[in-house]
Amino acid sequence: MNSAALLVHVESRNVQGGEVLEGVIYLHVSQATPAQELVLYFKGREKTKWSVSERERDMLTDTYEYVTYNYSGHRDVLVQRFPVYQFADCTVQPGHYSFPFSVCTPTGLPNSFRYKPNYSVGIDSGPLAASISYKLIAKLEGKTSEKYALRLNLTQVNKETPVPMSGQTQANISTWCCFAKGTVSVAADFDRNSYVPGDTAIVAIDVNNTESQLAATGLTATLTRVIRMRDDSGRQHIITNKVSQVALRETIAAGQSPALASKRSLQLPIPKDETMEGAGTVTSGLVDCEYFLAGEVDMEGECMCCGDSPKVAKAMTIHPAGLEKAQRPEVVPENTQTMLRQTFVVTHPATPS
């Protein structure tokens, strides 16, 4: 049984860059314990992991089998060490101690990020995960290595004002065997360029089908997520998935436009599930996550292999809304010997390691 136990307590594990995080390190010592110093670490770390199965030929047996290759990346966003207290004679005497502290968090760091989708083996087999995490770690250093880690949810203050966006395209469409069937013009208006999980995006689509020989069969609004992960050697893996989609079934005959040439508005819900809340737009050393909102026209008999896609897509920002769950109930020691409050400032590294 350890003779020393540590506990880090903060009022909230959700913190924005530039805020001051108030907390207390509690130390309980049941018998004299050798230790030189109590230190507090602020650590940021990103990780990636994925597997790819490839069908390969065995030259000896002249048979084919699937071989799985595993890839991973690990990178420190930053690691900063703050001395909290030095113990006389390198020994901690029995008792209950509390060490109040204040940590000013930096701006400019990537937001906390967690992504691990549900797998469909038929699409992409093997484990896949990407994360950017931040922790406060209290540690006794010396002949003992007792420590306590507390995960934080770090986000940067959003100072941007959402603005509407719009776009248009003229697509050359084809049927099977790549027979040209004219063009269709598509314009789309997006009510905002940024959202948080739980919002509803409004996509207004206008179709001009007068130059087309094919009927339009409906309109679709789609939110797509693209994650780019890198491993330690720089190898890249990309995964794209549809986060949300809504369709409006309406026929627009060849050579015609919708009645009264009015735009059709589609309401697209931005999911508020665990995967979305923890995986907002982010750019970092090993992980990039982007979102694209699109308005598209579905055409009858369209062949995507040789025709254009009648779609207007714009990059959108998804601000993370993921909050750390309340930390498990801890028994905060009473009648502790309280030390002088220490204030620390976490600085943004000029060149992250």
C-alpha positions in Angstrom: 0.0 0.0 0.0 1.3 3.4 -0.9 2.2 5.7 1.9 1.3 8.8 -0.1 -1.8 9.6 -2.2 -2.5 12.6 -4.5 -5.7 14.2 -5.7 -6.1 17.2 -8.0 -9.4 19.1 -7.7 -10.7 21.9 -10.0 -14.1 23.5 -10.1 -14.5 22.7 -13.8 -12.6 20.5 -16.3 -13.9 22.6 -19.2 -11.6 25.6 -19.8 -11.1 28.1 -22.6 -7.7 29.3 -23.8 -6.7 32.4 -21.8 -8.8 31.5 -18.8 -7.3 31.0 -15.3 -8.0 27.6 -13.9 -8.2 27.4 -10.1 -7.5 24.2 -8.3 -6.0 22.5 -5.3 -3.6 19.6 -5.0 -4.3 17.4 -2.0 -1.6 15.2 -0.6 -2.2 12.6 2.1 0.8 11.0 3.7 0.4 8.1 6.2 4.1 7.7 7.0 7.3 9.5 6.3 7.9 9.3 2.6 11.0 10.2 0.6 10.3 12.8 -2.0 12.2 15.8 -3.2 9.5 17.9 -4.8 5.8 18.2 -5.6 5.4 19.3 -9.3 2.4 20.1 -11.6 2.6 19.3 -15.3 0.4 20.8 -18.0 0.5 18.3 -20.9 -1.0 18.3 -24.4 -0.7 15.3 -26.6 -2.1 14.0 -29.8 -2.4 10.5 -31.0 -3.5 8.7 -34.2 -4.1 5.0 -34.9 -5.5 3.1 -37.8 -5.2 -0.3 -39.6 -5.4 -1.1 -43.2 -6.0 -4.6 -44.7 -4.6 -5.3 -48.1 -5.0 -8.4 -50.3 -1.6 -9.7 -51.2 -0.3 -12.7 -53.1 1.9 -15.3 -51.4 4.6 -16.1 -53.8 5.3 -19.5 -52.2 1.7 -20.8 -52.3 0.5 -18.7 -55.2 -2.6 -17.8 -53.1 -4.0 -14.5 -52.0 -4.6 -13.5 -48.4 -5.4 -10.3 -46.5 -2.5 -8.7 -44.5 -3.2 -6.1 -41.9 -0.8 -3.1 -41.4 -1.0 -1.0 -38.3 0.0 2.7 -38.2 0.2 5.1 -35.3 1.4 8.6 -34.4 2.2 10.3 -31.1 3.2 13.9 -30.6 3.5 16.3 -27.7 1.6 19.5 -28.3 3.4 20.9 -25.3 4.8 19.8 -21.9 5.4 22.3 -19.2 6.6 21.6 -15.6 5.8 23.8 -12.6 7.5 23.3 -9.2 4.9 23.5 -6.5 6.8 22.7 -3.3 10.2 21.5 -2.2 10.3 19.2 0.9 12.9 19.7 3.6 15.4 16.9 3.9 13.7 15.3 0.9 11.1 13.8 3.1 7.3 14.3 3.4 6.1 14.0 6.9 2.8 12.3 7.7 -0.3 14.5 7.5 -2.8 16.1 5.2 -1.7 18.9 2.9 -3.4 21.2 0.4 -1.6 23.2 -2.3 -3.8 25.8 -4.0 -2.8 26.8 -7.5 -3.8 28.9 -10.4 -3.0 28.0 -14.0 -3.4 30.5 -16.9 -4.0 28.5 -20.0 -2.6 29.5 -23.3 -4.4 30.7 -26.5 -3.6 29.3 -29.9 -3.5 25.6 -29.0 -5.7 23.2 -30.9 -9.0 22.3 -29.3 -9.4 19.0 -27.4 -10.4 16.4 -29.9 -11.7 12.8 -29.7 -12.8 10.7 -32.6 -13.5 7.0 -32.8 -16.3 6.0 -35.2 -18.4 2.9 -35.3 -16.9 0.5 -37.7 -18.3 -1.3 -40.7 -15.9 -4.0 -41.6 -17.1 -4.1 -45.1 -16.0 -0.5 -45.6 -12.8 -0.1 -43.6 -11.6 -2.8 -41.2 -9.5 -2.3 -38.1 -9.2 0.2 -35.3 -9.3 3.9 -36.1 -8.9 6.7 -33.6 -7.6 10.3 -33.3 -7.3 12.4 -30.2 -5.9 15.7 -28.9 -5.9 15.7 -25.1 -4.8 17.9 -22.3 -4.0 16.9 -18.7 -3.0 18.4 -15.4 -0.7 15.9 -13.6 0.4 16.3 -10.0 3.5 14.2 -9.2 5.8 13.6 -6.3 9.3 13.4 -7.6 12.3 11.7 -6.0 12.4 8.2 -4.7 8.6 7.9 -5.1 6.7 8.3 -8.3 3.2 8.9 -6.9 1.0 10.9 -9.4 -2.5 11.9 -10.2 -3.7 12.9 -13.7 -6.8 15.0 -14.5 -8.0 15.3 -18.1 -9.2 18.8 -19.3 -11.4 19.9 -22.1 -9.6 22.8 -23.7 -11.2 25.0 -26.3 -10.3 28.3 -27.8 -12.6 31.3 -27.6 -14.6 31.7 -30.8 -14.3 35.3 -31.8 -15.8 34.9 -35.3 -19.2 36.1 -36.2 -21.2 33.6 -38.4 -21.9 34.9 -41.9 -24.1 33.5 -44.7 -22.4 31.9 -47.7 -23.5 31.0 -51.2 -22.2 29.4 -54.4 -23.2 28.1 -57.8 -22.1 25.7 -60.4 -23.0 24.5 -63.9 -22.6 20.8 -64.3 -22.3 18.8 -67.5 -24.4 15.7 -67.0 -24.2 12.3 -68.7 -26.0 9.0 -68.7 -24.5 5.5 -69.0 -21.8 5.1 -71.6 -21.1 8.8 -71.1 -23.7 10.2 -73.5 -23.9 14.0 -72.9 -27.3 15.2 -71.8 -26.8 18.9 -71.4 -26.1 21.0 -68.4 -27.9 21.8 -65.1 -27.3 25.0 -63.2 -27.4 24.9 -59.4 -27.2 27.7 -56.8 -27.1 27.2 -53.1 -27.4 29.6 -50.1 -26.2 28.5 -46.7 -27.5 30.5 -43.7 -24.2 30.4 -41.8 -20.6 29.3 -42.1 -20.3 27.9 -38.6 -22.4 25.7 -36.3 -22.3 23.8 -33.0 -23.8 20.4 -32.5 -27.5 20.7 -32.0 -27.9 23.5 -34.5 -30.0 23.3 -37.7 -28.4 24.4 -41.0 -30.7 26.0 -43.6 -29.7 25.1 -47.2 -31.7 26.9 -50.0 -31.2 25.3 -53.4 -32.2 26.8 -56.8 -32.2 24.6 -59.9 -32.2 25.7 -63.5 -32.9 22.6 -65.6 -33.8 24.3 -68.9 -30.6 23.1 -70.7 -30.8 19.5 -69.5 -32.2 16.5 -71.2 -32.6 14.7 -67.9 -35.2 15.2 -65.2 -34.1 16.2 -61.7 -35.6 13.8 -59.1 -34.9 15.7 -55.9 -32.7 17.9 -53.8 -30.3 16.8 -51.0 -28.4 18.7 -48.3 -25.4 16.9 -46.7 -22.9 17.6 -44.0 -19.7 15.6 -44.6 -16.7 15.2 -42.3 -13.2 14.7 -43.6 -10.4 13.6 -41.1 -6.8 13.5 -42.2 -4.5 11.6 -39.8 -0.7 11.2 -40.0 1.6 8.7 -38.3 5.1 9.2 -37.0 6.6 8.8 -40.4 4.3 11.3 -42.1 2.1 8.6 -43.8 -1.5 9.9 -44.2 -4.8 8.3 -43.8 -8.1 10.0 -44.8 -11.6 9.0 -43.8 -14.7 10.7 -45.1 -18.2 10.1 -43.8 -21.6 11.7 -44.0 -22.6 13.2 -40.7 -26.1 14.3 -41.6 -28.3 14.3 -44.7 -31.8 15.3 -45.6 -33.6 15.0 -49.0 -36.5 16.6 -50.7 -38.2 14.5 -53.4 -39.4 16.7 -56.2 -39.4 16.1 -59.9 -38.1 18.9 -62.2 -38.7 17.9 -65.8 -36.0 18.2 -68.4 -36.0 21.6 -69.9 -37.8 23.2 -67.0 -37.1 24.9 -63.7 -39.2 24.7 -60.5 -42.5 26.5 -60.4 -42.1 30.2 -59.9 -38.3 29.7 -60.0 -38.3 29.6 -56.2 -35.6 28.2 -54.1 -36.3 25.1 -52.0 -35.1 25.3 -48.4 -33.9 22.2 -46.6 -33.4 22.0 -42.9 -30.4 19.9 -41.9 -30.0 19.0 -38.2 -26.4 19.0 -36.9 -26.2 15.9 -34.8 -25.4 16.3 -31.1 -24.0 12.9 -30.3 -20.8 11.9 -28.5 -18.8 11.6 -31.7 -19.8 15.0 -33.0 -19.4 16.9 -29.7 -15.8 15.8 -29.3 -14.8 16.2 -33.0 -15.1 19.8 -34.0 -13.1 21.5 -36.7 -9.4 21.3 -35.9 -5.9 21.6 -37.4 -2.9 20.2 -35.7 0.3 18.3 -36.3 -1.2 14.8 -36.7 -4.9 15.5 -37.0 -7.0 17.7 -39.3 -10.8 17.6 -39.2 -12.9 19.6 -41.8 -16.6 19.8 -42.5 -18.3 20.5 -45.8 -22.0 21.5 -46.2 -23.4 20.8 -49.7 -26.6 21.3 -51.6 -27.0 18.8 -54.5 -29.5 18.0 -57.2 -30.3 14.3 -57.9 -30.6 13.6 -61.6 -32.3 10.8 -63.4 -29.9 8.3 -65.1 -26.8 10.3 -64.1 -23.5 8.5 -64.4 -21.0 9.9 -61.9 -18.0 8.3 -63.6 -18.1 10.6 -66.6 -20.5 13.5 -65.7 -20.1 16.4 -63.4 -21.8 16.4 -60.0 -24.5 19.1 -59.8 -23.5 20.1 -56.3 -22.4 23.2 -54.4 -20.2 22.6 -51.4 -18.7 25.0 -48.9 -16.3 24.4 -46.0 -18.0 25.0 -42.7 -16.7 25.3 -39.1 -18.1 23.0 -36.4 -17.2 24.5 -33.0 -16.7 21.8 -30.4 -19.4 21.5 -27.8 -18.0 18.4 -26.1 -17.7 18.8 -22.3 -15.9 16.7 -19.9 -18.2 14.7 -17.8 -18.2 15.7 -14.1 -15.3 14.1 -12.4 -16.0 11.2 -10.1 -16.9 12.1 -6.6 -13.8 12.5 -4.5 -13.5 12.7 -0.8 -11.7 16.0 -0.3 -9.6 15.8 2.8 -10.6 18.1 5.7 -8.3 19.8 8.3 -5.5 20.0 5.8 -2.4 22.1 6.2 -2.8 24.7 3.5 0.3 26.0 1.7 0.7 29.3 -0.1 -1.1 29.5 -3.5 1.1 29.1 -6.5 0.3 30.8 -9.9 1.6 29.4 -13.1 1.3 30.6 -16.7 1.3 28.0 -19.5 3.0 29.5 -22.6 2.4 28.5 -26.2 5.5 26.8 -27.6 7.0 28.5 -30.6 7.9 25.2 -32.1 5.9 22.3 -30.7 7.9 19.2 -30.2 
